[in-house]
Amino acid sequence: MSILKYIQHYLTGQTRHDAHSPFMYNLITRCIKRKGDTGMCMRIEKLKADLKKSPQVIQVVDYGAGTGNGSTYTNPVKDIARNSAIGRRHGRLLHRLVRYFKPEYVLELGTSLGIGTAYLASAYEGAKVLSVEGSPETAAFARQNLQKLGINNVEVHVGNFDEVLPAIISAQPRLDFVFFDGNHRKEPTLAYFNQCLAKAHGDTVFVFHDIHWSEGMEQAWEEIKAHPRVRVTADLFFSGLVFLSPS
């Protein structure tokens, strides 16, 4: 991710006064720019700080943008917390989005240590959160973290997204909110986007993390924006929001 790209985005990005539609203006002023998150966010951030000091080492299975071929290696939990777990700014954004839209059926692609999952699941008690993780030990560790936080509205599914995602999506009555953060490559991102469209509706919110992470992710983002089902998008640089038209 280039610092130059971030500076260019900052200089050309919209302000709330550039958002012409009432929908986007309200989203920016009442959600994205809103201050004062809940005490749960502070508890999640305390847990993440503790994980950064953890001496534990777990076995990781990588299907994502690392090797991407299901290779296995060991990794200290503290390194995962520092390098892969979602940051405070973006976690709180997820939390505010769920509080704002109040989705009942939430899907997360990429559980990792469960930090992003906790931000999602704790924002609205009426949400059922399904989170998918490719690595069994990572998923087990995430379940422990969610238990520590007293969060019990999450189901963590384990497996290669390509193999398990179709059945998970098919079993849901609909998808109200999807957070894509599990495979930062163009083709898988587009494939998961298209699969999720099958259960999406006019009020569904898609959030794509790291849309400027690589050239491939930028290409995927451009294709997603051009999709006929997409009504409006918001490029927040580190994340992209997608709002759909009714099917």
N, C-alpha and C positions, 0 to 999 in steps of 0.2 A: 504494500500500500504506500503510495508516494505522498510525501508531505506536500509536494507541489500541487497534487490533485486536490488535497484538502483545502489548501489556500485558495485555489481557483474556485472550488465549490463554495467556500465561505464568501468570497467576493461577489459571486453571481447568484447565490441562493436567495430564495424568496423570503420576505418578511411577512408578518401577518397582514400588512396592508396591501400586499401583492395578491393575496388570496381572494379572488372575486366572489366565489360561491359562498353562501351562508354555511354550507356543510363544512368546507375547508376552513373558513374563518373560525367557526366554533371549535373545530378539532384543534386548531393551533392555539387559540386563546384559552380554551377550557380543559385541554388535555396536554398537548405537547409542551406548552410553555408554562403549565401550571406548577406552582411550587407547593411544598408541604406534603410529602409522602407519608405513609403510615409508619407506625412504630415497627411493624413487621419487616419493612425494608431494612431498618437498622439491625434487626436480629439476623436477617439473612447476611448482611455485610459483616457482622461480627463472626458468624460462622465461617464465611469465606476467609476472613483474616486468620482464624484459627487453622483452617485447612492449609494456608500458606506456610504454616509451621509444622505441619504433620510429618512425622518420621515414616509413615506407612508407605509401602510400595505395592502397587497393584499391577496385574497383567492386563494389557490393553490390546484389543483386536481392532485394527485400523482398516475401515472400509472407505474412508473419506479422502480428503485432498492430500493426505500424507502419502503413503504408498498406494492406498486405494485398493489393495488386492487381498485384504483379509489377513495380512501378516500380524504376528503376535510379538510383543515386546513388553518389557517391564518399564514402569514409569513412576517416579515418586509422586504421591498425591500433591505435595506442595508445588511441584512444577506444573501439574495440570491446573491447579487453582490459580497459579500466576499467569499461565500462558493461554489457557483455553476457556476457563470459566468466564461467563459474561461479566462485564464491568459494571460498576455502580450506575453510571449514567444511563447505559442501555437497559440494565435491569429495571431501573425505576421507570423508564419509558414504557417497557412492557407492562409493568404493574399499572401504570396510569391508563394505558390503552384498554386493558381488561376491565379496570374499574369503570371506564367511560362507556364502553360498548356492552359490557355485561354478557359475554358469550356463554352459552350453556355447554357447547361441545368444542373443546379446545384440543388441537393436535400440535405437538412439538416434535420436530425431527432433530434429534441430537440432545440427549439428556445430559451427557457428561457427568459432572458431580452433582447435578440437581439444583444448581444455583439459579439458572434461568427458569427452571421448572418451578422453583419456590416463588419467584417473583410473579409468575403467571398464576399459579394455583391459589396463592394467598390473597389475590386482589378481589376475587368475587366468590363467595361461598357457594353460589349456585352453579359454578362451573365444574364440569367433569373434564379432567385433563388427562389425555393420553399422550405419553411421551415414549419415543422410540430410541433405543440405544443399541449400537452394534456390539458393544463390548460387555460380556456378562459381569465381570468383576466391577467395572465402572458402574453398571446399572445397579448392582447390589449396594455399592457404596452410596450411590445417589438415594436409594430407598432409605438407608440409614440416616442420611442427612435430612430428608423430608420428615422422617419420624422424630428426629431431634427438634425440629421446628413445629411439631404438632400438626403437620399438614397431611390430611388423609383423603383428599379428593383427587388423587393421582394414581393412575395405573402405568407402570413402567413396563414396556414390552421390549424384548431383547431379540436382535437378529439383524441380518443384512437387510437394509431398507428395500432393496430390489426384490427380496424374497417375501418379507413379512408385510410390507406396507399395503399392497393391494387388498389383502384380507382385512386388515385393520380398518381401512377406509370403508370397505364394503359393509362392514358390520355396524357402521354409525348411521343414525337417521339423517344426519346432516353435519356439516362442518361450519362452525360459526367464526372460528379464529384459528389460523395456522401460523406457526412460527417455524420458518425454514432455517435451520442452523446446523445441519448434520453432514453436508457434503458440499464443499465449496468448489465445485466444478460445474462447467456449463451444462453438459448433457444430462447428468443426474438431476441438477436443479430444475431444468425444463421438464424432465420426465415426472418428477414429483409434483411440480406445479400442475401439469396436465392431469395427473391422477386425482389430485385434490379437487380440481374443478368439477369432477363428477358429483360431489356432494356439497358443492358450494352454492350459495344463493345470493340474492341482491344485497344482503346485509353482511355478508362474510368479509372478514378482514384477513388479508395475507400480509405477513411481515417477513421480509427477506433480510437476513443479517449479512454484513460484509459484501454489499453489492459492488463495491469498488476494490475488492480484495485482490483481484487478478483481472487480466484482460478477458479471460473466459467468463468470469462472473459479470463483468460489465456487458459482454455480449448477451449473456442470458437475461440480464436486466432489460436491455433494449428490446429483446424479443418479447419479454413478458409485457412491457408497456404497450407494445404494438398488437397484442392479442385482442381479438374482437370482443371477448367477454370483459375486458378491462375498461372500467368507466373513468377512473381517475387514479393517479399515483402521486406519491410524495417522496422525493429523494432527500433523505436526511443524512446523506453521505455514508455513514456507517450502516444504516439500515434503509430499506425501501418499503413503503406502505403501498398496498394495492387494494383498491376498492372495485367491486365488480358490478356489472349490470345483471339483472335477473336473467336466468337461463332461458 
